[in-house]
Amino acid sequence: QVQLVESGGGLVQPGGSLRLSCAASGRIFSINAMGWYRQAPGKQREFIAGITSGGTTTYADSVKGRFLISRDSAKNTVYLQMNSLEPEDTAVYYCNAQQTGPVVMTYWGKGTLVAVSS
């Protein structure tokens, strides 16, 4: 299995920046893609950004141009650089990994809270 641990969340003022990290462990050799989702109070969990094993990135329109996803393959870690944060970005952010094999598995971290408020 794959274990995911997020870190880097916290309280930040509007316009500020945060960098989230997601460290993967376990059967990481079979991970095809990793990404970030978020869930705000009263809303469904939504896709934010993803990156494939080949380095292809995808962003939700709501964060395009403000957030950047990257990876450090040697450290088995994916990052989410969040700039120009807005109160609407307040949510619990979850790391996600897709594992390929005889059965495709999806793994989730426990989440890290990002609160954007003055």
WOGI-V963844 format. One record per run of one state. SS is the DSSP state (a for helix, b for strand, c for the rest). FROM is the first residue (numbers start at 0). LEN is the number of residues. If there is no record, write none. Layout:
ss->SS from->FROM len->LEN
ss->SS from->FROM len->LEN
//
This chain:
ss->c from->0 len->1
ss->b from->1 len->6
ss->c from->7 len->2
ss->b from->9 len->3
ss->c from->12 len->5
ss->b from->17 len->9
ss->c from->26 len->1
ss->a from->27 len->3
ss->b from->30 len->9
ss->c from->39 len->6
ss->b from->45 len->7
ss->c from->52 len->4
ss->b from->56 len->3
ss->c from->59 len->7
ss->b from->66 len->6
ss->a from->72 len->3
ss->c from->75 len->1
ss->b from->76 len->6
ss->c from->82 len->4
ss->a from->86 len->3
ss->c from->89 len->1
ss->b from->90 len->9
ss->c from->99 len->5
ss->b from->104 len->4
ss->c from->108 len->3
ss->b from->111 len->5
ss->c from->116 len->2
//
